[in-house]
Amino acid sequence: MLTTASAPSPAPALGLSTYAYFWRCSDRVPEPMTVEQMLDDTAAHGGTVFQICDYAPIDEAGPERLAAIRAHAESLGIVLELGTRGTEPEHLRRQLRIATALGATLLRSMWTNGEDRPDAEESERRLRQLLPELDAAGVNLALETYEQVPSADLVALVDAVGHPRVGICLDPANTVANLELPGDVVARCARRTLNWHVKDFDFSRNPGWVGFVYTGTALGQGRLDYDHVRELVRPAERGISQIVEFWLPWADDVPEADQPETTARREAEWTRTTMEYLRSKNNV
């Protein structure tokens, strides 16, 4: 009897974001990391995707600089993604041009951007206007879940547009500030998810037990039910990248002179332990 070998499972797309280097690439440390250094570090931790997200220098980069970043990423076997905010058509067109120059096929954005806060009708009109350009560029647009927009409204917008290139960037940690339980957000958004920001989080009591602090943790050390999210989203099967982000507090618990070094060291440690956890969960 002939037997047919089962197809191998698709390799998971695991990687990091500029938000995983939030402090190390900032001007609060003596020598901020460059994009190339972040890419090198991503590769060293076994990442195959890097999302350049809300990173001002990329908006100011010319064609030669964008080509150099793309070439460096390709030399490491890393796929680039891009992240911005807002749905204003001309802004997104510029971001599409940057994404194309980087070879990125995913653009993360947000419903609002500062004072630009369109209603659902206007947002749908804007996104429909951009559909031919998304198709032509071969770029998916993923709108992120966050506290300023109820996740039900975000899903309704994506459903109204009804195009496979427009979906959701899932980050259930953000929506807690709008009193949405992460599990509810994941269940609501999973079918429309195109990108997953893997960010763990937890609560701790303030001194004197007066209130709470809601902040980040390394993956696996907080309240994110990673296994449940992965089960619902099915990222490897659906080709959805898992992008690590952090909410790491600045190290103001040490003397001021030591804070930049201590913060950078903690961020590096979170990167190492988080990527180890992510790779173990995905058998990589």
Secondary structure, 3 states (H helix, E strand, C coil): CCCCCCCCCCCCCEEEEHHHHCCCCCCCCCCCCCHHHHHHHHHHCCCCEEEEECCHHHHHCCHHHHHHHHHHHHHCCCEEEEECCCCCHHHHHHHHHHHHHHCCCEEEECCCECCECCCHHHHHHHHHHHHHHHHHHCCEEEEECECCECHHHHHHHHHHHCCCCEEEEECCCHHHHHCCCHHHHHHHHHHHEEEEEECEEEEEECHHHCCEEEEEECCCCCCCCHHHHHHHHCHHHHCCEEEECCCCCCCCCCCHHHHHHHHHHHHHHHHHHHHHHHHHHCCC
